[in-house]
Amino acid sequence: MFLRFFSELRDAKVPVSLREYLTLMEAMDKHVIGLEVDDFYYLSRSVLVKDERNLDKFDRVFGHVFKGFERVDENLTADIPADWLKKLSEKFLTDEEKAAIEAMGGFDKLMQALAERMKEQKERHEGGSKWIGTAGTSPFGANGYNPEGVRIGQDKGRHGRAVKVWDKREYKNLDDTVELGTRNIKIALRRLRKFAREGAPDEFDLNGTIDATSRQGYLDIVMRPERRNKIKVLLFFDIGGSMDSHIKLCEELFSAARTEFKNLEFFYFHNCLYEAVWKDNRRRDVEKLATWDVLHKFPADYKVIFVGDATMSPYEITYPGGSVEHWNEEPGAIWLDRVTQIYDSLIWLNPTPERYWEHTQSIGVVRQLVNDRMYPLTLEGLDRAMRELVRA
C-alpha cells in the first residue's frame, strides 16, 4: 500500500523523492506516530510535500489510497433505490405532487421519458409543458415548475423539488496566483539564503570539540561564529494613494522580510523614487533622507526590492516637477536608473494583478526602467522574483 501511495503521488505530479519516501518509512518503523489514519496523514504530508501548491494533489491521492475514495468514471451511472426515492418524496412532497409522480410511472419512467424527448426535440423550447426547456411546467429543464422534474442546466435549485439534477459544474484548479499570507511569504523568501559563519566565535562547536579533544588527548573546547544568512536587503515601499488598498499585503511582506533577513534596511517613497526617502511616515516632512546618501551608504552587494503598484501619471516618472507632492528637480526615471546602475540584483514587486498591467501606461514605463524585472506579489510571482535575486 505504501509503495502504491508513493507511485500515485508521482503520477499526480507531486515531486516526491525516494529519499523522502524512505524517511517516511523510517518514521513508521520507529513508531513516531500511532495507528490512527489522521496521524499518518499529517506525518506523510509534512515529509512528502515541499510546496503548498501541491497540497490539494496530495489530499486527493491520500483520500483515494487510504480512505477508499475512488476516482469517478465519466461513464459511471448509479442506480438510486426506489424505496429511497419513495421515502424522500413522502418527506417533502404534498399528496397532489406524489400522485403526479405516480401518474408518470415513477423515477424509471421519468428518465425513460427524458431520453425519448431528447431524441425527438430539435430546437430550444421555452414556457411549455412537454419539451425540455425553460420557464414552463415540463418535467425537464430549468427555471420552471414541476413536482416531478429533472433539473437540467440551472445554476441552483429554486423549489427544491427536482427528483434528479443534471448540471455541468465548472470547478477551478487551486490558484497559485492568490495573494500571500505572512507564512507563505516567509516560505518564498527562504529561497534567498546564503549562509556563512562570520563574527565572534560565540557558538559551541560540538564536532570541532570532539575532533580537537581526540587529537590533543585532553578536553579542548572549540567555539565558532553563529551561522547566519549573509544576504543583505534594501527594501523600498511605495506608500499612500493607490497603495492604500494594498496595505495589508505590504504589512505581511514587511513582517516576513524582517523575520527572514537580519541584514535588512527599509525606506518609504511615494509613487516614484525621487531625491528623498524616509523611514517614519508620521515624520516624513521633517526627517527625510537623501536618496543619494542611501545609495552610497549601502554597497552594491545588497539585494534591492521595490514594492509598489507603479500606478501614476507617466509625467511623475519622466518629467522634472512631475511629483504630486513637491517640485522634483530631476525625473523619477533618472533616480530609478541610478539604482539599477549601482545594484545588479534588483526586482520590483507589484501588488496589482499582472493581467491589469498592460492597461496602465506608468507600469509599462517602470517595468522598462527596471529591465523587465517586475513581478506580481503572488505566490508564483514571489517565487520567480527570489529566483531572479539568487541568480543575479
Number of C-alpha atoms within 10 A of each C-alpha: 8 12 9 10 17 19 13 17 21 15 11 13 11 22 13 16 12 10 10 15 18 12 15 21 14 12 15 16 10 9 10 13 15 10 10 8 12 11 12 17 15 11 16 20 15 11 15 23 18 13 12 13 16 17 15 13 16 24 14 15 22 20 14 15 16 14 10 9 12 11 10 8 7 6 5 6 8 5 6 10 9 12 9 10 14 13 10 12 19 13 9 12 15 12 10 9 17 17 14 15 21 12 10 14 13 16 21 13 14 19 15 11 15 18 11 10 15 12 8 10 12 9 8 9 16 17 15 15 18 14 23 25 25 23 15 21 23 23 27 29 26 25 21 22 21 22 22 26 24 23 27 19 16 16 12 12 12 12 11 9 18 18 18 15 17 11 12 10 8 5 6 6 6 12 10 14 16 13 17 20 16 17 12 18 24 19 16 23 20 16 14 23 16 13 11 13 13 13 11 10 13 11 12 14 16 13 10 15 16 14 14 16 15 12 11 9 8 9 12 15 14 18 15 16 15 17 13 16 18 16 19 20 23 18 19 22 24 21 21 15 11 16 20 11 12 16 14 11 18 22 13 17 22 17 15 21 20 15 12 18 19 14 15 16 16 17 21 22 22 22 24 22 24 23 18 18 23 22 17 13 15 9 10 15 9 9 14 17 15 13 18 15 11 14 15 10 9 15 12 15 13 20 21 22 20 23 25 25 26 29 21 19 16 18 16 22 27 17 16 16 17 20 24 13 8 8 11 17 13 17 22 26 21 17 19 17 13 13 18 16 10 16 17 15 19 23 23 25 21 23 22 20 15 15 8 9 18 10 9 14 15 21 23 17 16 23 18 12 18 18 13 13 18 25 23 24 28 25 22 18 22 21 20 17 26 19 15 15 18 15 9 11
